[in-house]
Amino acid sequence: MEVVVNGVEREGFVEPRRTLADFLREDLELTGTHLGCEHGVCGACTVELDGVPVRSCLVLAVQAANKSVKTIEGVADGGELHPLQKAFRDNHSFQCGFCTPGFVMTALSLLRDGVAETEIREELAGNLCRCTGYQSIVDGVLDAARRVHESEGQVAQ
């Protein structure tokens, strides 16, 4: 199978029943994608597949063949954190951090599409956190949206 992961072309043999999560974690050693429930409920394993957030525990690795996958390891640009990662840090949007990669990968699409607080809560409802109470996560996404708009020369509302 051939796949582009975080901008790097990868190739290898994958068993037909292997999940994308297991392929990323075990074969490619990209352990930032976390496995929580392994039933698609918690959102910890969220990655982007051709720009769309998916639960990698529910996607077979072979379904990613000839596609592009972005994991949490591919979000930062070189050594520079993405504005969303900075906003999560600055807003204390994580405590233990286990759910953070899934929240970040889900929220990336919200930043691309534009976001309102009610939409953030609805879109992130599929990601579970046992530590924060969610408000700091919503605050982090709103702050990131402001930062992205400001960096693009737009005025945030």
Backbone hydrogen bonds, N-H to C=O, Kabsch-Sander energy under -0.5 kcal/mol:
donor,donor_aa,acceptor,acceptor_aa,energy
3,V,10,R,-2.5
4,V,67,K,-2.6
5,V,3,V,-0.6
5,V,8,V,-2.8
6,N,4,V,-0.5
6,N,69,V,-3.1
8,V,5,V,-1.8
10,R,3,V,-3.5
12,G,1,M,-2.1
18,R,15,E,-1.8
20,L,56,S,-0.7
20,L,59,V,-3.4
21,A,56,S,-2.1
23,F,19,T,-2.4
24,L,20,L,-2.8
25,R,21,A,-2.7
26,E,22,D,-3.0
27,D,22,D,-0.9
27,D,23,F,-0.9
28,L,23,F,-1.9
30,L,24,L,-2.9
31,T,29,E,-1.0
33,T,30,L,-0.9
34,H,32,G,-0.8
34,H,44,A,-1.3
36,G,34,H,-0.6
46,T,43,G,-1.6
47,V,54,V,-2.2
48,E,70,K,-2.5
49,L,52,V,-2.8
50,D,48,E,-0.5
50,D,68,S,-3.5
52,V,49,L,-1.4
54,V,47,V,-3.1
56,S,45,C,-1.4
56,S,54,V,-0.9
58,L,55,R,-1.9
59,V,55,R,-0.7
61,A,18,R,-2.9
63,Q,60,L,-1.5
64,A,61,A,-1.9
65,A,62,V,-1.2
66,N,2,E,-4.3
67,K,64,A,-1.9
69,V,4,V,-3.4
70,K,48,E,-2.3
74,G,71,T,-1.9
75,V,72,I,-1.4
76,A,72,I,-0.5
77,D,80,E,-2.6
78,G,76,A,-0.9
80,E,77,D,-2.1
81,L,79,G,-0.6
86,K,82,H,-2.3
87,A,83,P,-2.5
88,F,84,L,-2.4
89,R,85,Q,-2.2
90,D,86,K,-3.0
91,N,87,A,-2.0
92,H,89,R,-1.2
93,S,88,F,-2.8
102,G,99,C,-0.5
103,F,99,C,-2.0
104,V,100,T,-2.9
105,M,101,P,-2.5
106,T,102,G,-2.0
107,A,103,F,-2.7
108,L,104,V,-1.8
109,S,105,M,-0.6
109,S,106,T,-0.6
110,L,106,T,-0.7
111,L,107,A,-1.9
112,R,108,L,-1.6
113,D,109,S,-1.9
114,G,110,L,-1.0
120,I,116,A,-2.4
121,R,117,E,-2.2
122,E,118,T,-1.8
123,E,119,E,-3.1
124,L,120,I,-2.5
125,A,122,E,-0.8
126,G,123,E,-0.6
127,N,124,L,-2.2
128,L,42,C,-2.8
135,Q,133,G,-0.9
137,I,134,Y,-0.5
138,V,134,Y,-2.4
139,D,135,Q,-2.8
140,G,136,S,-1.8
141,V,137,I,-2.1
142,L,138,V,-2.6
143,D,139,D,-2.6
144,A,140,G,-2.3
145,A,141,V,-2.5
146,R,142,L,-2.1
147,R,143,D,-2.5
148,V,144,A,-2.9
149,H,145,A,-2.4
150,E,146,R,-2.5
151,S,147,R,-2.4
152,E,148,V,-1.4
153,G,150,E,-1.4
154,Q,149,H,-3.1
156,A,154,Q,-0.6
